[in-house]
Each structure stands twice: as C-alpha cells, then as structure tokens.
Amino acid sequence: MLRHIALCVSVAALAACAPADRSTGPAASTVDAPRAAVSAKGGRAATTGTVYVSSQGLYYDTFVSQDPLPQEGPFQLLSDGLTEFGPGDPGYLGGRWWEDLNDNGIQDAGDHYFLCPLLPPGRPSP
C-alpha cells in the first residue's frame, strides 16, 4: 500500500515539473511518461521534464528531487511548465516551486510546493 501511495505521489510530482498542454510554444514541453530514468524529449538522459524560463527564452531539463515540500521559506511560481527566472537570474530560487492550485495568487495551504532543480545549460527548443 505504501509503495502504491509513493508511486502516486511521484507521478503527481513529475506532472508538476511539466505542463499538461501539448500545444506548440513554451508550454509544449512535457513529461513523456512518468517512469524512472526517462529522458525529457530532446533533453539529457534520466531527466523527467523541462521548464521554460521566459526571461531567458530557454528550456531547462529537470527532475523531481522532493515532493511535497513544507510551505516554509521562499518559493518561485511555476505555471504550466513556465517560470520567469532560471539559473543565473537573481529571482531563481534553485528549483523551489509553488503551483497556485486554488488560483488566488497567493502562497497558502491550498497550493503545491516541491523541488525540481533546473539543469544547465538551457536550450532554445524543448
């Protein structure tokens, strides 16, 4: 039973690091399948997704390091696989993300907090 719960949490975390929309553009970056040692499409081996950094115009590979995280300390907004700051930017918080699940624009107990570091170098296509 615990193994099943852990698998469900892992699948949710993988989805958190990549958008669900499979259209073109920045949101086209997705997790192909929630499995261990999968590669993000066009990315390096053993990564599970990509995140688009709008201020840099680059995609970064990522993987779930810890999910969930307690709602303590600073977090950076991640929305549909898109964020404003990435590695090298002053606003990048090392992959400490929050998703605004209740769409109220503030970090609160109704949101999702997790760690998915972005792995340099970034690249211009997913």
HUFEN-V388557 format. One line per field, one symbol per residue. ss: DSSP state (H for helix, E for strand, C for the rest). A space follows every 10 residues. Layout:
ss = ???
//
This chain:
ss = CHHHHHHHHH HHHHHHCCCC CCCCCHHHCC CCCCCCCCCC CCCCCCCCEE EEECCCCEEE EECCCEECCC CCCCCEECEC CEECCCCCCC CCCCCEEEEC CCCCCCCCCC CEEEECCEEE EEECCC
//
